[in-house]
Amino acid sequence: MSWISRMNEAIDYIECHLMDEVDYAEAARVACCSVYHFQRMFSFIAEVPLGEYVRRRRLTLAAFELQHQDIKIVDLALKYGYDSPEAFTRAFSSLHGVTPTAARKVGTTLKAYPKIAFHISIKGAVEMNYRMVELKPFRIVGISERVNTENAFSIIPQIWDNARSQGVFEELWNIRQEGHEVGGILGICANGEFGENEEFDYILAITSEHEPREGMVKFEYPASTWAVFDAPGHPGGIQEIWKRLYTEWVPSSSYDLAYLPAIENYLPPEEGRNELWVPVVAKKEATRD
């Protein structure tokens, strides 16, 4: 089954559960990737967070019902997962610009967000510089902080700023494994379930053979195949590669994303570039659990 087909099946799953709990882990299983990758992939492609898409779809369907059915607002609130009519009214008014009561009136302007569908889009022939690397098992050591996926883009820069001011980079550099191919300061999104929930552990780390000191964590990577992408050294360069990974490389390559945390490898400034290390498996090896 193609990557596009799997993503559309995941959207079908979400649509079937808009009136009850949407299990992001199950949607990711349908798409054959971790929740972390699924949520990031969705956000980069749809340009809206997955949680916001679900909210908009629910409130779109609620508006349809208000205009075509004689349903109580309290029943509609419970149907679409809101704890109270007041919470539902606030969310509805924020999206549509009118209250649920006003939405019943003929001629009221409302917003509709249709079901999303994924398609392959042919873009300009701009190269992506990458190489395939086979790595033996290795260890990373660093500091870890729990992050909500929806807020990651604002929280992670703060983690880096705090680490810089507290001298964490110097401490990590002193215990680095010299000569290792993944040789910079590393940003890693991981947790015990490899992204099977809406939060993840963001690890600021270094490849190291040392055991972590108190207050630090370690993560042992098994032998794996990696796709390694060059990224511009300027701020945002890694994010540009992430977007192109999800929208261009994964759909057209012979690989799927493995159930292991990817690594953002930030090299010394004189390198003028950084790297994104993505663990992958051949498509024929990628199966659903």
N, C-alpha and C positions, 0 to 999 in steps of 0.2 A: 504494500500500500504506500502511495506517495506521501511525502511530507505535507503537501497541500491537502490531500484527502484526510489525513489524520487530524490536522488542525480544524478542518471543517466539521469532522465528527465530534471534536471536543466542543465546538460551538453548538452543535446540535444537542449535546448532553446538557450544556448550560441552559439552552432555551427550554428544554423539557423540565428543568427544575427551578424556573424563575419563581414559581409559586410555593416553593419550599426551600430547603437549604441547598445552596450550590456548594458541592464538595470540590474545592479546587484540586485536591490530590487526585480525585477520580478523573477530573477533566484533564489533568496532566498525564495520568495513566493512559487515557484514550489517545493522547497526542504522542505517547512514547517518550516522555521526557520528565524531568523533575518539575515540581511546582515552581521552584525558583526560575528555571529556564522558561517555563510556560508563561509565567506572569511577565517576565522581562520581554520575551518574544512578542507577546500580545501588545504590550505597551509600545514597543518600538514600531511594530507594523501598523497598529490601529491608531497610534498617537493619542491614546487615552488609557489610563490604568484599567486593569481588568475589573477591579471593584467598582470603579465609576461606570464602566460599561454596563455591568449588571444592574446598578442602581438606575441608570437611564432607561434600560429596557423595561424594568419593572414599572417605573413611573409612566412610561409610554403606554404599556398595556393597561395600567390603571386608568389613564385618561380615556382610552377607548371604552372601557367599561362604564365610566361615568356618563359618557355621551350616549351610550346605546342600551344601558341596563338600569333598572331601578334597584340599585344596590346601596345599602347603608355605608356611610363613610367608615364607621367603626369596623364593619365586616371587610371592607376593602383594605383597610390598614393591616388587619391581621392576615389577610390572604397574601399580601406581598411582604410580610416579614417585619412589620413595624409593631413596636410594643404598645403604642397608644395612638388614638386618632390625632392627638396633638403633634406627635413626632411625624406621622404621615403627612399632615397638613403642612408642616414646616418644609419637609423634603419636597413635596409636590409644588408648593409655592416657589421654592428656590429654583426648581427646574423650569416650570411652566410660566412663572410670573403671575399666576392667578391661584386662588384657593380652589380646593376640590369642589366646593359648592358652586363657585362661579363657573367652573368648567362644565357644569351641566347645561348651561345656557347656550342656545343655538347662536352661532356666530362668534363664540369666544375663540380667540387665537391660542392654539396650543402647540407644543413641540413634539415631534415624533422622531425617535431614533430607531431606524430599522435594524433587523438582525444583520450582523456583519457576516461577510463571506470572504474567504481568502482566495486570491488568484495570483498567478505568476505574472509579474510586470516586467517587460523588457526595457532595460535602461541602457544608458550610454556605456560604451566599452571602456570603463575605468578599471585598471588592474588592481587586484588585491595581492600584495606580496606575502606569501606564506610558504612554509616548509613543513613536511611531516617528520616527526621525531619519535623514536622509540626510547622510552626512559625506563631504567630499572627502578625498583622501589626507592623512595627517598622520604625524608622527614622535613616538615616545616615547623618552626617554633616562633611564637609571637604572642601578642595580646589579642583578646577577643571581646567583642561587645555584641549584644543581642540587638537586632535591627528589624523593624517592621518593613516588609517588602514595599508597601505603598509609599513609605517615607524615606526610602533608601537614598534617593538622589540628594536629599538635603542633609541627612544625618552623616553619611560617610565622609564628606569633606570636613565636618566637625571632628570626626575621629582622627583624621590626619593632622588637623591643626593642633589638637590636644597632644597627640603623640610628639609632634615637632617641638612644642613648648616644654614638654616633660623629658626631653632627651632620649626618647624611646628609639629613634632611628640609630643613634650612636651605639646604644646598647645592643641592638640587633646586629649591627654591622660587625661588632666585636666577636660575635659567635657564629658568623656566617661560615658556610662550607665553601672554602675557596675552590675555584675551578669548576663549580657545578654549572650546568647549562642554564638553569633558572637562577640567574645570579644577581638580581636586583632586590629592591624592597618590594614585597609582594602584598597585594590586596586580594583576599580570598573570601568568597561568600560560601559558607558551609554550615552544616549542622549534622547531628547524629543520624538524621533520616535523609540526608542529601536533598533537603528542600521539600520535605513532605508536609509542610504547613505554611502559614502566612508570615512566619518570621524566619530569620536565619542568623547565624553567627558570622559577623564580619571579622576576619582575622587579618591583622597587620603583622607581617611575618618575614622570615628569612629562611632559606634552606640551611639546615644545620644538623650536625651529628650530635649536638649537645642535648641533654635532658633539660626541659624548661625549668626555670627557677619558680619559686612560689609566686603566684599571680599571673603566670604565663600558661599557655596551652601548647600542645603539639598536635600535629595531624600527620598520620602515616599514609603516604600515597603508594598504592601497589604499582607494579609494572604496568605501563599503559602506553597507548598510542596518542600522540598529541598533534593537533594542527596549531602551528605557531604563526601568528600574524604580526607583521611589522605595523606599528602605529606611529603617527607623527608625535614628536616630543612635546608639542604645545598642549596646554590644558584643553581637555575635551577630545584629544586624539584617540584615546582608548574607547571613549563612548561612540565615536564615529565608526570604529571597527566593530564594536558590538552590534550596532544597527545593521551594518552591511553583512555581518555574520548571519544574523537572523533572516534578513530580507533577501540576500543574494547568494551567499555561499552555501548555507545549509540546504535550501530548496534545490540547488543545482548540483551539489556534490554527491559523491558516492558514500558519504558518511552521515551518521546520526550522532547526536550529542550523547556522550556516555553519562552514567549516573555517578559522576565524580565532580567535585568543585573545580571550576575554571580558575585560572590564575592571571591576574593583571601584574605584569612584571615591569616595575618602574626602574629603568636603568639610570646610571649617573648622567647628569646634564650634558657632559661633553659628548655623549653618544648621539644626542640629537634625535633620539627615538625611544619608544618603549615597545613592549611586546604583550600580546594577548595569547596565553597558552590555554587551549581548549581540548579537554580529553574527548576522544571520539571513538566510535566503533563503526565497522563497515555496516552498511544498511542491511545486508542479509543476516547480520548477527543481532540486530536490534529487534527484540520481541517484547510483547506486553507480558506483565506478570500475571 
